[in-house]
Amino acid sequence: MEIKVTATGPGPERLWREALAAGRLTLPFCDACGRAHFFPRVLCPHCGAGDITFREVSGRGTVHSTTVLRRKPAEGGDLNIALVDFAEGGRMMSRVDGLPPAEVRIGLAVTARILVEDGAPIVVFVPGEAA
């Protein structure tokens, strides 16, 4: 699935969120330089071109960096925050579920999952690669 960003169509953020709501994980790719990026925007952050196409991606990635946000148990306990590099390119901030926050490590192979929280779709990651 590919969706081209056009001047007369919906903006990139809306296109990305609509795909998520339909259960599809997409990333914006620059038609000029071919590189993926995240967050969705109208200009490529790598080369400045304005020709962007959203493509469905595998969701496989690797933890680039991680930290633990310390919270009181009454506030939900500790939370992992990670930057994940997608196999196709692009980097997203989210969390890694399925491991205690302190056990998430740089270089960990992860796979994206789309969940619904507070009525909206979000992307989280789980350890390992999808089969």
N, C-alpha and C positions, 0 to 999 in steps of 0.2 A: 504494500500500500504506500503510495506517495501522494502528498498534497502540496501543491505549489502555493507559496505566499504571494498574493497579488495586491496591488495598490487599492483595488476596489472591493476585495474580500475581507473576511474577518482577520484580525491581527494575529500575530504568531502565538501570543499567550493563549488566546481563545482556541486556536486550532489545536494546541498541545493539550489543553484541558478537555476539549471535546473528544479527542482520541482516547485520553485516559478514561473518561466516563464510559466510553464504548469498550473498555478493556484492552486497548492497544497502547503499547509503549512506543512512542516515536521520539526522534531527536531531529532538530533542525540541521540540515547539511547545506553548505554553501555550494551553489552550482559552479562558481568560478574556481575556487581552490579545492573543493571536494571534502573539506574538513567539517566534522561535526562540532557542535558547540551546545552548551547549555548555560544559561537559561535562554528561552526563546526570545529572539529580538529581530528587528527588521534589517540590520546590517551585520555582516560577518565580522566577528571580533578579531579574526586572523588577518583578513585582507581588505576589509571594508566594503566588499561588494554587497549589493542589495538583492541578489537573486538567491532565495532560500527555498528549499524543498524539505518537507518533513518526510522521513522514512521510518518505517517500523524497524526496530532493532531487537536483538536477541535478549537483552537484559543482563547478559553476562558481564562481569567486571571484576575489578581488583580494588581493594581498599588502598587509597593513596595516603590518607591520614585519618587519625581518629583521636577522639578525646572523650572523657567521661564528665558529664555535667552532674555534679553532686546535688542531690535534692533530698529533703527530709522524707522519710517513709510515708508520712501523711500526704505528701505532694506527689506520690507515685514512685519514690525511690530514684536511684541513679538512672541516668539516661545516656546512651551512647549517641554521639554525633560523629558522622564519618563523611569524608569526601571519597567518592567512588569514581574511578576511571572506567568508562564503558569500553568493551572490546572494540567497538566501532569508532571510538573517539568521543570526546566530550567528557565532562566531569560534573557530577551532581552531588549536592549535599543532602543527606538523609540520615537514616539510622540503620543499624544492622540488628534484626530480630533473630531470636533463636540462640543467642549466646549471652551470658552475663556481660554487661557493658565493659568491664575491665578485661575481658578475654578477647575482644576484637583487636586484631593486629594488622599493622601495615603489611600489605602483600596478600592478605586473605582473599581467596576467590569467593565471589558472591554472585547471586542472581537476583534480579529485581522481581518484586511482586507488587501488584496493584491492590491496595486495600481501600476500603471506604471507612473514613473516620469523620465523625461530626457531619455526616451527610455529603462529604466530598471525597473524590478519589485522591489517593496519595501514593507515592512510590516509596517502598521500603526495600531493604535487601535482606537476604537470608544466606547463611554460609553454604558454599558449594556451588557447583555448576548444574544447570538443568540438563537432564538427559536428552 
